[in-house]
């Protein structure tokens, strides 16, 4: 493998720089992000051979970043956790982490783990699982027919609005960042000056509320994204 690309998502600038320098000396191409939102955006928009992901990050924690990457990509991800944080490691594996590295870590051990992950990833085949229907209480979505029903009454949505609602319900109770939704729903990079996603969300909420759904089910989490509860 020539010059594998590694993304480091770590808010400790000293640690991130040290790891980046050591990996570059080993022939890796490195990109660094210092917070969760920027790290997620970078992971979704670019292609990496491996991601080193800290758990405790500003703006969006490592578990949320991991979960949203896994909805779209199967890039090998190594979580960086506090020493002895057993629950964090369990949570990371549950959400799709490939390995973990406890702080403080030995660079030789990190290199061995990275090399093992890269070898395994060459054999990785992304699973394809397609659910045809989603149902939450009175709300029913049929992906094949692109139809939405609330209490047996059809709710007319555009294809983009349908995809947006599907992703939010598929990830029910979890905050979906705008970066993730731009990538998975609008199929374009996130821009803070682009209000199109907000408009689509507003129209979806309006149509569902008119059909009888409580507006509290579809929430705007200011500065973070959206959540369907």
Residue pairs with C-beta under 8 A, 6 or more apart in sequence:
1 49
1 118
1 122
3 27
3 28
3 29
4 28
4 29
4 49
4 50
4 118
5 28
5 29
5 30
5 31
5 46
5 47
5 48
5 49
5 50
6 23
6 28
6 29
6 30
6 31
6 48
6 49
6 50
6 51
6 52
6 114
7 30
7 31
7 32
7 33
7 39
7 42
7 43
7 46
7 48
7 50
7 51
7 52
8 16
8 19
8 20
8 30
8 31
8 32
8 33
8 51
8 52
9 33
9 36
9 39
9 42
9 43
9 51
9 52
9 53
9 54
9 57
9 62
9 65
10 16
10 19
10 32
10 33
10 34
10 52
10 53
10 54
10 57
10 80
11 34
11 35
11 54
11 56
11 57
11 58
12 54
13 34
16 32
16 34
17 32
19 52
19 107
19 110
20 30
20 32
22 107
23 30
23 114
24 30
26 111
31 42
31 46
31 48
33 39
33 42
34 58
35 57
35 58
35 59
35 60
36 57
36 58
36 59
36 60
36 61
36 62
36 64
36 65
37 59
37 60
37 177
37 179
38 59
39 53
39 57
39 60
39 65
40 60
40 64
40 65
40 68
40 69
40 177
40 179
40 180
41 179
41 189
41 190
43 51
43 65
43 69
43 73
43 75
44 68
44 69
44 72
44 73
44 179
44 180
44 183
45 183
45 189
48 75
49 75
49 76
49 118
49 121
50 75
50 76
50 77
50 78
50 114
50 117
50 118
50 121
51 69
51 75
51 76
51 77
51 78
52 78
52 80
52 101
53 62
53 65
53 66
53 77
53 78
53 79
53 80
53 97
54 62
54 79
54 80
55 61
55 62
55 63
55 79
55 80
55 81
55 82
55 85
55 88
55 92
56 62
56 82
57 65
60 177
60 224
62 79
62 80
62 92
63 91
63 92
63 95
64 174
64 175
64 177
66 77
66 79
66 92
66 95
66 96
66 97
67 95
67 96
67 171
67 174
68 176
68 177
68 180
69 75
69 77
70 95
70 96
71 167
71 171
71 180
71 184
72 180
72 183
72 184
74 124
74 126
74 127
75 121
76 98
76 99
76 117
76 118
76 120
76 121
76 124
77 96
77 97
77 98
78 97
78 98
78 99
78 100
78 101
78 113
78 114
78 117
79 88
79 89
79 92
79 97
79 99
79 100
79 101
80 100
80 101
80 103
80 105
81 88
81 89
81 92
81 100
81 101
81 102
81 103
82 88
82 102
82 103
83 102
83 103
83 104
84 102
85 102
88 100
89 100
92 100
93 100
98 117
98 120
99 113
99 116
99 117
101 109
101 110
101 113
130 143
131 143
131 170
132 142
132 143
132 144
133 140
133 141
133 142
133 143
134 140
134 141
134 143
134 166
134 169
134 170
135 141
136 169
136 172
136 228
138 150
138 151
138 212
138 213
139 148
139 149
139 150
139 169
139 208
139 213
140 148
140 149
140 150
141 147
141 148
141 162
141 165
141 166
141 169
142 148
143 166
146 157
146 159
146 162
147 154
148 154
148 155
148 156
148 157
148 162
148 165
149 155
150 208
150 211
150 212
150 213
151 211
151 212
153 211
153 212
155 207
155 208
155 211
156 207
157 165
157 204
157 207
158 200
160 185
160 186
160 200
161 200
161 203
161 204
161 207
163 184
163 185
164 181
164 185
164 197
164 200
164 201
164 204
165 204
165 208
165 228
167 176
167 181
167 184
167 185
168 176
168 218
168 226
168 227
168 228
169 228
171 228
172 228
172 229
173 227
173 228
173 229
174 227
175 221
175 224
175 225
175 226
175 227
176 225
176 226
176 227
177 224
177 225
178 190
178 197
178 225
178 226
179 190
180 225
181 197
181 225
181 226
182 188
182 189
182 190
182 191
182 194
182 197
183 189
183 190
185 197
185 200
186 196
186 197
201 218
201 220
201 226
204 218
205 215
205 218
208 217
208 218
209 215
216 229
217 228
217 229
218 226
218 227
218 228
218 229
219 226
219 227
219 228
219 229
220 226
221 227
